Amino acid sequence: MIIRAAIAISPDQPFQIKEFELEEPRKDEVLVKISASGICHTDIAVKEQSINLPLPMILGHEGSGVVEAIGENISELKIGDHVVLTSDSCGLCSRCEKKLPSYCDEFVERNLSGKRIDGTSPINSVIGSRFVGQSSFASHSLVSARSAIKIGRSHPLRLMGPLGCGLMTGVGTVFHALEADSGDSIAIFGAGTVGLSSVMGSLIKGCYPIIIVDPMSYRREIALELGATHALSPETGNVVAQILDITGGGADFSIEASGNPSAVGLSLKCLARPGWSAQLGATPAQTFHPLDMDHLGFGRGIKGVVMGDAYAKEFIPFLASLHQEGKLPFEKFVKEYKFEDINTAVQESQQGSVIKPILIM
């Protein structure tokens, strides 16, 4: 079938929307008509090549849509189902068996190559069209069954795509990776989609205080509206000292969600004893950071987290229900764009004037 998709060719060229011929679904694949797709910082980083993955590629990995066709081996989905798309996984390795698909043995090959695990692409051999299992900057996506997560039809489909990455990462990190609980203090660096999702997850878990650190005043204001108890600017004084003062000695947990290398050190220095820092921000390739082992040796630790350590099949419907209950009001930081305006959406996201752009197909 003929589809429309936005292709990333090089860092110095804008996204170009073109027509492509998409294959029919294989026996274990699902054809999804994309309703909307969020734009994530990772999409932009790949386009700009600060994350060096092969171009040309159709990017996009926060898609939502409707199932239009299914392969002969698909039993859990049917035509007409509403789905949120997420990353691909094998379903067979020990990590998948433990419900940790983001650490699948084949995660890199299935999600970062732009190809299927056998090296083929649903469009052609030159253009990657399986980015993070979906390549959702398109009118249609051909995905594995494990990437398509069914949600109820009562949810606003055009808003649901970010549940598959940004929201799952932020809320999931609080719930699963850190296992934060009522009364735990938490400091969150970066008030983008992931950081604000972490704020909402911390509020749901009953954390206190919830401290957000971001240089942009309007983002700090949104964080306070969503449940942060304190909002700090890294440009006004010693942030670590302020966090130590607010928490009475240090935060039980911290989350680095900005991708700014300088924030990595701050997220460690602000920790209590014991304390854990989760690293979520996509720092530039080959970013190295010295660690004060004496500081870490007093019960502190750092861990990288992918997709919030969440099991998408269960967690995405749970997030949708939280949104429906008014506990995850992320629409407060969403701006919608027509698909044809993808380059404007990217530009405004890079400028920081928009937190979560969503393309409407």
N, C-alpha and C positions, 0 to 999 in steps of 0.2 A: 504494500500500500504506500501511497505518497503522503509524507508528513512534512510539517514545517518545524524547523529547529534552528536554534541560535548556536553558531559554531564559533569557538575560540581558536583563532589561527596563530596569533602571536601577541606579545605584550603591547606592541605599538599600533595594533589595529583593533578597532571596535568589534564587538560581537556582530556577526553577520547572519541575518535570518534568511535561510535558503530552504528549498525543497529537496527532500531525500527520499529514496525508496527504502522502506523498512521491511525486513523479512517477516514471514508468518511465524507465529509462536511455535517453538519446539514443544515436545511433549511435556516438558517440565516448566514451561514459561507462560506468562500472563501478558496480554496486551492491555494497556491501560490508557484511556483517553485522559490526558492531563487537564484538570480543571484550573490548577494554580500551582506555582512553585515559589517557595521562598528563595531568596538569594542569601547565601552564607558567606562569611569572610573567607572560608576555604575556597569557594568558587573563584572569588576575586584573586586570591593568592596564587591559584593555579594559572589563571589567565595572565597575571602579571609575572609569573614564573619565579616568585619568591618561594613557592613550593614547586619544585622542578619535576613536573610530570609531562609525559609526551603530548605535544600538540601536533596537528589539530585535534580538538576534542569537543564534543557536546557536553557541557557541564550541567550543573543543577543536581541537587540531591535532597531537596525538601519538597518533593512532589506529592500532590493529592489528586485523586481522580476516580474514574469509574471503569470497572472491568468491561472490556469490549469483546475479548476472546480469550479462551483458555486452551492449554495443551491437553492432550488426551490423558495424561497422568495426574491432572489436577483434580482434587476432590474437595478441598476445603474452601474453595472460592467458586463463584458462579458469575455468569454474565449479569451485569447490573449492580454488583456489589460496589460499595464505596470503600476506597482503600487509601491509606497513607503509605507512602513508599519510604523504605529505609535501606540500609546497607545489606549486601549479600553475604552469605556464609554457607559452608558446606553441609552443616547439620549432622556431621558424622564424627568429627574429631572430639577429643576429650573436652575442649573448651566449649564447643557447641553443646555437648551432652550436659555440661554444667550450667547451661543457660547463660553463657558468656559469648554470644556470637561475634562481638566486636573484637575478640581475641582469637578468632578462628585461625587455624593453621594456614588457611588460604586467603586470609583477609586482604593482603596486599594485592595478590594476583586478581582477585575477584572485584576489587573496588577501586584500585588506584592505577590500573593499567589502561582502563577504558575498554577492556575486552572481556569476553567470557573466559572461563577457566581454561578452555581449550585454545585460546588465542584468537578466536574469531570475534567479529563485531557485528551487531545486528544490522548495521547499515552497509559498511564495506570494510575492506582490510586496511584502509588508510586512516579513516576517521574513527576515533574512539567514541563509542556510543553506549557505554555501560559504566559511566562514572559513578562511583559509590553505589553500584548496583542498579542505576536507573537513567542517568542523563535526562533529567526532567525539564531542561530548558527546551521544550518541544511540545508539539501538539499531542504526541503519543509516545509512550515508552514501552519497550519490551523488556520485561524483568523476570527474574526467577520467582517462583512461588514464595520463597522465604522472604523476599523483599517487599511483598504486598501484604499489608496488615489491614484486615477488615475492621471497619468501625461502623457504628449505627448510622442510619440515614438522618437521624435528628440533628446531627452535628453539622455546622456550617462548613461544607467541604472546601470552599475557597480559602478558609483560614487554617485548615488543619495540617498543611504540609510541614511547617516547622516542628511539629511534634516528632517528626522522624529524625531530627538531628538536634537543632539548637535547644529546644525545650527538653527533649529527652536527656541531653547532655547536662544541662544545668540542674534540673530537678533530680535526675538520676544520680548525679554525683553526691548531692546532699543525702538522698535516701539510701543509696547502695554503696558507693565507693567510700564515703566517710561514715555512714551510718549515724549521722547526727541525731540528737534526741532533744527532748524538752529541756530547756535551760542551758544547753551548750552555746557557747559564744562562737561567732563566726565572722571572719573578715573576708570580703569579696572584692577582688581587684579587677575593675572593668565593669561598666554598666552597659554593655551591649546585650544582645539577645541571651547569650549563655549566662552572663553575670546577673541579669535581671531575673532569669529563670531560677537561678540559684537563690536569689532573694525570696522569690515566691515559695520555693521548696523549703527554705529555712523557716519561713513564717508558718507553713503548714505543719512542719515538724515541731514548732514551738521553741525554736532557738531564741536566745537572748543573751547579749545584744546582737543585732544583725548590722554589721558595719559595711558600707559600700565606699569604695575609693575610686574616683573618676575625675579627670580634669574638667569635664564639661558640666556646667551648672544645670542645664535642663535635664541631663541624664541622671544627675544626683536627685533632682526633684521627682522624676518618675520613680526612681528607686524608693524614695521615701513614701510615695503614694502606694507603692506595691508592697510595703511592709518593712523596709529598712528602718532601723531605729536611729542610726547615725549616718551621716554622709560627709565624707572628707575629700578635700582636694589635695592631690599630691604636690600642688604648687604653693601651698600655704603651710609651711613649717614641717616638722619632723612627723611624718605619718605614723611611723612605728611607735614613737613615743606617745602619740595621741591614742593609738589602739591599746597600748599597754595601760594607759591611764583609764580609758573607758572600760576595759575588761578587768581591771584590778590585777594585772600581772601578765596578761597575754591571752590570745584567743585559743580556744580549744581546737578550732579548725580554721583553715584559710583556703581560699580558692583563687587561683590566678587565671583569669578569663580574658585578659586583655591582649595577650600575645606580645606584650612589651617586655623585652629581656630584663629591664631594670626592676619590673614588678615581681620577678621571680625571687630576687633576694629579699625584697620587702615582705613577701608572703611567708618567708621562712623566719625572718627576724621577729615578726610579730607574734609568733606562736608561744603558748604556755608550755609548761612541762607536765605531762606529755602533750604533744600536739601534732596534728597531721596537716600537711598542705597538699591539695590536689591541683595538678597542673593541667589546665584545659586549653589555654590560649595557644594558637598556632604561631609560634615564634618563627622568625626567618630560618631557612635551612642553615645548618652548621652553626647554630647558636650554642656556645659553651658557657658554663657558669661555674665559678669556683664555689665550693661549699665549705663553710666553717664546721669542720667535723666535731669540734668541741661543743659547738652550739647544738648540732644534731645529736650528739652523744647523750644529751640529757633527755632522752625519751621523745625526741622530735623526729619526724620523718617526712619524706616527699614521695609522691606517687603520681605517675602519669595516668590519665583516665581517658578512655575512648567511649563515646556515646553513653557516658554516665554509668558504665558497668551494668546497663539495663538489658533485660530480655524483652526485645521490642514487641514480640507477639502478645505479651501480657501488659507491658508498661504503656504502650501507645494508647490502647483503649482506656486504660486507667487515667492517663493524662486527659483524654477527651472527656471523660466523666468529670474530672476535676474542673475543667473549663466550663462544662455545662452547669456545674454547681456554683460557679462564680468564684472559685478558689484559685483559678489560674487565668486571670484576665489579661492575657498577653496582647489582645487586640488594642490595648492602650498604647503600644509602641510599634504598631504595624502601619505601613503605608502601602496602598495598592497601586500598581502600574499596569497599563496595557502591555502585552507581550512585546509589541513593537517599540516600546519605550525602554527596553532593557538597558541600553547604554546610559540613559538618563538615571535610571534606578541605581546602576552601579556607581555612577559619578556621585550621586547624592549620598550613597552609603559610604564611599571613600571620604567624602567631605565631613562625615559625621553628623549631617543634618537629619538623617533617617536611621533608625535603629534596625528595623526589620522590613526590608522591601519584599513585597510579594507580587509576582507577575501573575496576571489573570489571563488565561489562555482563551 
